[in-house]
Amino acid sequence: MSGQRHDRPLRRETLAISQGYDPAYGHGAAKPPIYASSTFVYPNAQAGKDAHAAFFDGAVPEKTGDATSFIYARLDHPNLAMVQSRMAALDQAEDAAVFNSGMAAVTATMLAFLRPGDTVLYSRPIYGGTDGLLNNLLRQFQVKAEGFADGQDEGVVMAAAEAAMRTGPIGVIMVETPANPTAGLSDIAMTVRVADAIRLRQGRRPVLVVDNTFLGPLQQSPLEQGADLCLTSLTKYAGGHSDLLAGCVSGRAELVGQLRKLRTTLGSHLDPYNCWLLLRSLETLPLRSERANENAAKVAAFLTAHPKVKSVTYLGLLEEGQAGHALFKRQCAAAGSTFSFKIAGGEAEAFAFLDRLRVFRMAVSLGGTESLICHSATTTHYAVPRERREEVGVDDSSLRISVGIEHVDDLIADLSEALEAIQ
C-alpha cells in the first residue's frame, strides 16, 4: 500500500499525489478505487486468526495493506490505509490515525492519554470546540484544564504548568499554533523544554500535542520541532473543498497505535468514500495553498492600509524585531491564508460589514477554495465565556477570514465595498 519504491526520497508535493497507493494493488487503476465493503473475507481460518492477533495483540495495529490484513471497516479498510500512509508521509511521521472529524481526533487523543485527576495544559485562544471539550466535557471525568495566553514566553508557560501541577499531574499539553482565530504563534521547541521540565517534577512526561490545522503539513512540521503528536483537521486545507469532515493524528507509532485501537472502540474511523475524496484533495493541496497564500498576502496588505480596520494578525506582516517574527521564520514555512482583523466599532458595525459582502461567504470553517469570513465572538467562539475570549483578543470587533483562490481583485473589491457600510 505504500506505492512504488524509490531510490531517493520524494518531496512532499510528490508524496501528496502518490503515497499510499500502488496501481498494482488496484487492478492497474491509475487512481485508487473506493472499497465500499464493511467486512473482508479471510482466505482461510488461520489467516483470520493471524489478522486479529496482529491487530489486537500488537503494540501497533497491523497496517501492511495486503489482502489478508483487513478484518472489518471499523478497524481499518484499504482507503483508510491509503490516507493514513499519505498523511504520515506528509507529516514526516512514523504512523497516522485518521478520524471522521477533527473533533473526533481531538477527543480520542484526550481520552487516550488522560486519566481522572489529570490536568491538561493548553494554549489560548484555541478552537472553540476544543475549548469546550477541555473546560466542560472533560471536567465530568475529573480532568481539569489550565490555559496560558502567551505561548512564546517560557516563563508564562512554566508558571501555568506550575499552577496546573498543583491541581493534578499534567497528562497532555495541547498547543494550537497558529491559534484559532487570532493566528497567534506558540513556540513548539520551547514547549518541548517545558514538557521535559514537567517530567522531572512529576515523574511522568506529558504528551505534547500540536494542532497544525491553520498551516497544515506543507507549511509547518510540528514533529520536526519535537512535538509527540501532530493533530490536523483535514476538513480544512487538506480537504480543501468544504465537502468532507475528517481529522488526523500523526506521530510515533507507539502513540498512534493507541489511538487506532481506541478509534475501533469509539467507531470514529473515516469511511471509504470520504477517504477517497481526501486522497483526491491532497493531490492539489500544494497548488491551492500557494494560490491562497498569495491572495492572503494582498488581502492583508489592503486591510492593514484601510482606515476602518484597527489591526490585522496576518503572520506575513511581522517585521524583523517584532514579537513573534523570529519564531515565525524558524517554525513556519509560510504565513497561511487564515487570520483575523478588527474593524472600527463593535458587533453592530461588524454585522453591517458582513451583510454587505457578496464574494466572501459568511460561514464558519476555513481552508476551502472559497473565501470565508465569520464573526468569531458569535460563531466559532460563542460558547467561550466573554472574559476568557477578550483576554486573548477575541472581542466584538474581531473577524476571522479564510482567503480562498478566487481572483484577488474581486476579493479586495468585495471587502472595500463592505467596509463602506461601517459608519
C-alpha positions as CSV (number, residue, x, y, z in Angstrom):
1,M,0.0,0.0,0.0
2,S,3.0,2.3,0.2
3,G,3.3,2.8,-3.5
4,Q,6.4,2.2,-5.6
5,R,9.8,2.2,-4.0
6,H,12.2,4.9,-5.0
7,D,16.0,5.1,-4.5
8,R,15.8,8.7,-3.4
9,P,13.4,10.5,-1.1
10,L,10.4,12.2,-2.7
11,R,9.3,15.8,-2.0
12,R,6.1,16.3,-0.2
13,E,4.4,17.8,-3.3
14,T,5.0,14.4,-5.0
15,L,4.0,12.4,-2.0
16,A,0.7,14.2,-1.9
17,I,-0.1,12.6,-5.2
18,S,1.5,9.1,-5.0
19,Q,2.0,8.0,-1.4
20,G,-0.2,5.2,-0.1
21,Y,-1.5,3.7,-3.4
22,D,0.1,1.2,-5.7
23,P,-1.8,0.7,-9.0
24,A,-0.7,-3.0,-8.9
25,Y,-2.9,-3.3,-5.8
26,G,-5.9,-1.8,-7.6
27,H,-6.0,-3.9,-10.7
28,G,-4.0,-1.3,-12.6
29,A,-6.3,1.6,-11.9
30,A,-4.4,4.9,-12.1
31,K,-6.4,6.3,-9.2
32,P,-7.5,4.4,-6.1
33,P,-10.8,2.6,-6.3
34,I,-13.4,3.1,-3.5
35,Y,-13.5,-0.1,-1.4
36,A,-17.2,0.1,-0.3
37,S,-17.1,-3.0,1.9
38,S,-18.0,-3.3,5.6
39,T,-16.2,-6.6,6.0
40,F,-13.3,-8.6,4.4
41,V,-13.0,-12.3,3.6
42,Y,-10.2,-14.4,5.0
43,P,-8.6,-16.8,2.6
44,N,-8.5,-19.5,5.4
45,A,-9.2,-19.9,9.1
46,Q,-5.6,-19.4,10.1
47,A,-5.4,-16.1,8.2
48,G,-8.5,-14.9,10.2
49,K,-6.8,-15.7,13.5
50,D,-3.5,-14.1,12.3
51,A,-5.2,-10.9,11.3
52,H,-7.0,-10.5,14.7
53,A,-3.8,-11.3,16.6
54,A,-1.9,-8.7,14.6
55,F,-4.5,-6.0,15.2
56,F,-5.4,-6.6,18.9
57,D,-2.2,-8.1,20.4
58,G,0.5,-5.9,18.8
59,A,1.5,-2.5,20.1
60,V,0.6,-1.1,16.7
61,P,-2.4,-2.5,14.8
62,E,-1.3,-4.2,11.6
63,K,-1.2,-1.9,8.5
64,T,0.5,-3.9,5.8
65,G,-2.3,-3.2,3.4
66,D,-2.2,-6.7,1.8
67,A,-5.5,-8.5,1.1
68,T,-5.3,-10.6,4.3
69,S,-4.7,-7.7,6.8
70,F,-8.2,-6.2,6.8
71,I,-10.9,-7.5,9.1
72,Y,-13.8,-5.1,9.3
73,A,-14.1,-1.5,8.1
74,R,-14.4,0.0,11.6
75,L,-11.0,-1.3,12.4
76,D,-9.4,-0.4,9.1
77,H,-10.0,-0.6,5.3
78,P,-8.0,-0.1,2.2
79,N,-8.9,3.6,1.6
80,L,-8.2,4.4,5.2
81,A,-4.8,2.7,5.0
82,M,-4.0,4.8,1.9
83,V,-4.9,8.1,3.6
84,Q,-3.0,7.2,6.7
85,S,0.1,6.3,4.8
86,R,-0.1,9.6,2.8
87,M,-0.7,11.8,5.9
88,A,2.2,10.0,7.8
89,A,4.5,10.8,4.9
90,L,3.4,14.5,4.6
91,D,3.7,15.0,8.4
92,Q,7.0,13.1,8.4
93,A,5.7,10.7,11.0
94,E,6.0,7.0,11.7
95,D,2.3,6.5,11.5
96,A,-1.1,8.3,11.4
97,A,-4.6,7.7,12.5
98,V,-7.4,9.3,10.5
99,F,-10.8,10.0,12.1
100,N,-14.3,11.1,10.8
101,S,-13.8,14.7,12.0
102,G,-11.2,17.0,13.6
103,M,-13.0,16.9,16.9
104,A,-13.1,13.1,16.8
105,A,-9.3,13.2,16.6
106,V,-9.1,15.7,19.5
107,T,-11.5,13.7,21.7
108,A,-9.7,10.4,21.0
109,T,-6.4,12.0,21.8
110,M,-7.6,13.3,25.2
111,L,-9.3,10.0,26.1
112,A,-6.2,8.0,25.2
113,F,-3.7,10.0,27.2
114,L,-5.6,11.4,30.1
115,R,-6.9,9.8,33.3
116,P,-9.2,11.0,36.1
117,G,-7.3,13.5,38.2
118,D,-5.1,14.7,35.4
119,T,-4.8,18.2,34.1
120,V,-4.5,19.5,30.5
121,L,-2.1,22.4,29.9
122,Y,-3.3,24.3,26.8
123,S,-2.6,27.4,24.7
124,R,-5.1,30.2,24.5
125,P,-7.0,31.0,22.4
126,I,-7.8,27.7,21.0
127,Y,-10.5,26.3,18.6
128,G,-13.9,26.7,20.3
129,G,-14.8,23.0,20.1
130,T,-11.5,22.1,21.7
131,D,-12.0,24.7,24.4
132,G,-15.5,23.3,25.2
133,L,-14.1,19.7,25.4
134,L,-11.3,20.8,27.8
135,N,-13.2,23.1,30.0
136,N,-16.6,21.4,30.1
137,L,-16.9,17.8,29.0
138,L,-13.6,16.5,30.4
139,R,-14.5,18.0,33.8
140,Q,-17.2,15.4,34.1
141,F,-14.4,12.8,34.0
142,Q,-12.4,14.7,36.8
143,V,-9.9,16.1,34.2
144,K,-9.0,19.8,34.8
145,A,-7.7,22.4,32.3
146,E,-5.2,25.2,32.8
147,G,-4.5,27.7,30.0
148,F,-1.7,30.0,29.1
149,A,-2.1,33.1,26.9
150,D,1.5,33.7,25.7
151,G,2.9,30.7,24.1
152,Q,6.2,32.5,23.2
153,D,7.2,33.3,26.8
154,E,8.7,30.3,28.6
155,G,8.2,31.9,32.0
156,V,4.5,32.3,31.3
157,V,4.1,28.7,30.1
158,M,6.1,27.3,33.0
159,A,4.0,29.4,35.5
160,A,0.9,27.9,34.0
161,A,2.4,24.4,34.3
162,E,3.2,25.1,38.0
163,A,-0.4,26.1,38.6
164,A,-1.6,23.0,36.7
165,M,0.5,20.6,38.7
166,R,-1.0,21.9,41.9
167,T,-4.3,20.6,40.7
168,G,-3.1,17.2,39.4
169,P,-0.4,15.7,37.1
170,I,-0.2,17.1,33.6
171,G,-1.1,14.3,31.2
172,V,-1.3,16.3,28.0
173,I,0.0,19.7,26.7
174,M,-2.2,20.9,23.9
175,V,-0.9,23.7,21.7
176,E,-2.6,25.2,18.7
177,T,-0.3,27.2,16.6
178,P,-1.1,29.4,14.8
179,A,-4.1,29.8,17.1
180,N,-7.7,29.9,16.1
181,P,-8.9,32.6,15.4
182,T,-6.1,35.1,16.1
183,A,-3.2,33.3,14.2
184,G,-1.1,33.8,17.3
185,L,2.1,31.7,17.5
186,S,3.3,29.3,20.2
187,D,6.9,28.2,20.4
188,I,6.8,24.4,19.9
189,A,10.5,23.8,20.7
190,M,10.2,25.8,23.9
191,T,7.1,23.8,24.9
192,V,9.1,20.7,24.5
193,R,11.5,22.0,27.1
194,V,8.6,22.7,29.4
195,A,7.4,19.1,28.9
196,D,10.8,17.8,29.8
197,A,10.9,20.0,33.0
198,I,7.4,18.7,33.9
199,R,8.7,15.2,33.7
200,L,11.5,15.9,36.2
201,R,8.9,17.4,38.6
202,Q,6.2,14.8,38.4
203,G,8.0,11.7,37.1
204,R,5.8,11.4,34.0
205,R,6.2,13.3,30.8
206,P,3.0,14.8,29.4
207,V,2.2,14.1,25.7
208,L,2.8,17.2,23.7
209,V,0.1,17.6,21.0
210,V,0.2,20.4,18.4
211,D,-2.8,21.3,16.4
212,N,-1.5,22.2,13.0
213,T,-4.8,22.9,11.3
214,F,-4.1,26.6,10.3
215,L,-0.9,25.7,8.3
216,G,-1.0,22.0,7.6
217,P,1.8,19.7,6.7
218,L,3.3,21.8,3.9
219,Q,3.8,25.0,5.9
220,Q,4.7,23.7,9.4
221,S,6.1,20.5,10.7
222,P,5.4,20.2,14.5
223,L,7.0,16.7,14.8
224,E,10.3,18.1,13.4
225,Q,10.1,20.7,16.2
226,G,9.8,18.0,18.8
227,A,6.1,17.5,19.3
228,D,4.9,14.0,20.2
229,L,1.8,14.2,18.1
230,C,0.6,16.4,15.2
231,L,-3.2,16.9,15.0
232,T,-4.9,18.3,11.9
233,S,-8.5,18.9,11.0
234,L,-8.4,17.5,7.5
235,T,-11.8,19.2,6.9
236,K,-9.9,22.4,6.3
237,Y,-7.0,22.8,3.9
238,A,-6.3,19.1,3.3
239,G,-9.9,18.5,2.2
240,G,-10.0,22.0,0.7
241,H,-13.4,21.9,-0.9
242,S,-15.8,22.2,2.1
243,D,-17.4,18.9,1.2
244,L,-16.0,16.5,3.8
245,L,-15.2,16.1,7.5
246,A,-12.0,14.4,8.7
247,G,-9.2,14.6,11.2
248,C,-5.7,13.1,11.6
249,V,-3.2,12.5,14.4
250,S,0.3,11.6,13.4
251,G,3.5,10.8,15.3
252,R,5.4,7.9,16.8
253,A,3.9,4.5,16.0
254,E,3.6,3.6,19.7
255,L,1.3,6.6,20.4
256,V,-0.6,6.4,17.2
257,G,-1.2,2.7,17.7
258,Q,-3.1,3.5,21.0
259,L,-5.3,6.0,19.0
260,R,-6.1,3.4,16.3
261,K,-7.2,0.9,18.9
262,L,-9.3,3.4,20.7
263,R,-10.8,4.5,17.4
264,T,-12.0,0.9,16.9
265,T,-14.0,1.1,20.2
266,L,-15.3,4.6,19.5
267,G,-16.3,3.9,15.9
268,S,-14.8,7.2,14.8
269,H,-13.0,6.0,11.6
270,L,-13.3,7.7,8.3
271,D,-15.5,5.9,5.7
272,P,-14.2,4.7,2.3
273,Y,-15.9,7.4,0.2
274,N,-14.6,10.3,2.3
275,C,-11.1,8.8,2.4
276,W,-11.3,8.7,-1.4
277,L,-12.3,12.4,-1.5
278,L,-9.4,13.2,0.8
279,L,-6.9,11.4,-1.4
280,R,-8.2,13.4,-4.3
281,S,-7.9,16.6,-2.4
282,L,-4.4,16.1,-1.1
283,E,-3.1,15.9,-4.7
284,T,-3.9,19.6,-5.2
285,L,-3.0,20.9,-1.7
286,P,0.3,22.4,-2.7
287,L,-1.3,24.3,-5.6
288,R,-4.3,25.5,-3.6
289,S,-2.1,26.6,-0.7
290,E,0.2,28.6,-2.9
291,R,-2.6,30.5,-4.6
292,A,-4.5,31.1,-1.3
293,N,-1.3,32.3,0.3
294,E,-0.6,34.8,-2.5
295,N,-4.2,36.1,-2.2
296,A,-4.0,36.3,1.6
297,A,-0.8,38.5,1.5
298,K,-2.5,41.0,-0.8
299,V,-5.8,41.0,1.2
300,A,-3.9,41.5,4.4
301,A,-2.0,44.4,2.9
302,F,-5.2,46.0,1.8
303,L,-6.9,45.6,5.2
304,T,-3.8,47.0,7.0
305,A,-4.0,50.2,5.0
306,H,-7.7,50.7,5.4
307,P,-8.8,53.4,7.9
308,K,-11.7,51.4,9.2
309,V,-9.5,48.4,10.1
310,K,-7.8,48.6,13.5
311,S,-5.5,45.7,13.4
312,V,-4.6,42.6,11.3
313,T,-3.0,39.4,12.6
314,Y,-1.6,38.0,9.3
315,L,1.7,36.4,10.1
316,G,3.3,37.7,6.9
317,L,3.1,41.2,8.2
318,L,5.5,40.5,11.0
319,E,8.7,42.6,10.6
320,E,12.2,41.9,12.0
321,G,12.3,43.0,15.6
322,Q,8.6,42.5,16.2
323,A,7.5,39.9,18.8
324,G,7.0,36.6,17.0
325,H,9.0,37.4,13.9
326,A,12.0,35.2,14.7
327,L,9.7,32.4,15.8
328,F,7.7,32.6,12.6
329,K,10.8,32.4,10.5
330,R,12.2,29.5,12.5
331,Q,9.0,27.4,12.9
332,C,6.8,28.2,9.8
333,A,7.4,27.8,6.1
334,A,4.7,30.2,5.1
335,A,2.1,32.5,6.7
336,G,-1.0,30.6,5.6
337,S,-4.2,32.2,4.5
338,T,-6.4,32.4,7.6
339,F,-6.1,35.2,10.1
340,S,-8.2,37.8,12.0
341,F,-8.7,41.5,11.8
342,K,-10.5,44.1,13.9
343,I,-12.8,46.7,12.5
344,A,-13.6,50.1,14.0
345,G,-16.6,49.6,16.1
346,G,-18.3,46.5,17.7
347,E,-20.8,43.9,16.9
348,A,-23.3,46.2,15.1
349,E,-20.5,47.5,12.8
350,A,-19.2,44.0,12.2
351,F,-22.6,42.7,11.3
352,A,-23.2,45.7,8.9
353,F,-19.9,44.9,7.2
354,L,-20.6,41.2,6.9
355,D,-24.1,41.7,5.5
356,R,-22.7,43.8,2.6
357,L,-20.2,41.1,1.4
358,R,-21.1,39.3,-1.8
359,V,-18.0,37.3,-2.8
360,F,-16.9,36.3,0.6
361,R,-19.2,33.7,2.1
362,M,-20.3,34.2,5.7
363,A,-19.7,30.8,7.3
364,V,-17.5,29.0,9.9
365,S,-14.7,26.7,8.8
366,L,-11.6,27.6,6.7
367,G,-9.2,26.3,4.1
368,G,-11.7,25.8,1.3
369,T,-11.3,27.0,-2.3
370,E,-13.9,29.7,-1.5
371,S,-13.2,32.6,0.8
372,L,-15.0,32.5,4.1
373,I,-15.4,35.0,6.9
374,C,-17.1,34.9,10.3
375,H,-17.6,36.9,13.5
376,S,-15.7,34.8,15.9
377,A,-17.4,36.0,19.1
378,T,-20.9,35.0,18.0
379,T,-19.9,31.9,16.0
380,T,-16.8,29.7,16.4
381,H,-16.1,31.0,20.0
382,Y,-19.7,31.8,21.0
383,A,-19.6,29.2,23.8
384,V,-16.3,30.5,25.2
385,P,-17.1,32.9,28.1
386,R,-16.6,36.6,27.1
387,E,-14.0,37.3,29.8
388,R,-11.8,34.4,28.5
389,R,-12.3,35.4,24.9
390,E,-11.4,39.0,25.4
391,E,-8.4,38.2,27.5
392,V,-6.8,36.8,24.3
393,G,-8.0,39.4,21.9
394,V,-11.3,37.9,20.6
395,D,-13.8,40.7,21.0
396,D,-16.9,42.1,19.2
397,S,-14.8,43.8,16.6
398,S,-12.9,40.6,15.6
399,L,-13.5,38.9,12.3
400,R,-11.8,35.7,11.1
401,I,-11.1,35.5,7.4
402,S,-10.1,32.5,5.3
403,V,-8.8,33.6,1.9
404,G,-9.6,31.3,-1.0
405,I,-8.4,31.0,-4.5
406,E,-10.7,33.4,-6.3
407,H,-9.2,36.4,-8.2
408,V,-7.7,38.6,-5.6
409,D,-9.0,41.8,-7.2
410,D,-12.6,40.5,-6.7
411,L,-11.9,39.7,-3.0
412,I,-10.4,43.2,-2.3
413,A,-13.2,45.0,-4.1
414,D,-15.8,43.0,-2.1
415,L,-14.1,43.9,1.2
416,S,-13.7,47.5,0.1
417,E,-17.4,47.9,-0.7
418,A,-18.5,46.2,2.6
419,L,-16.2,48.4,4.7
420,E,-18.2,51.3,3.4
421,A,-21.1,50.0,5.4
422,I,-19.3,50.9,8.7
423,Q,-20.4,54.3,9.8
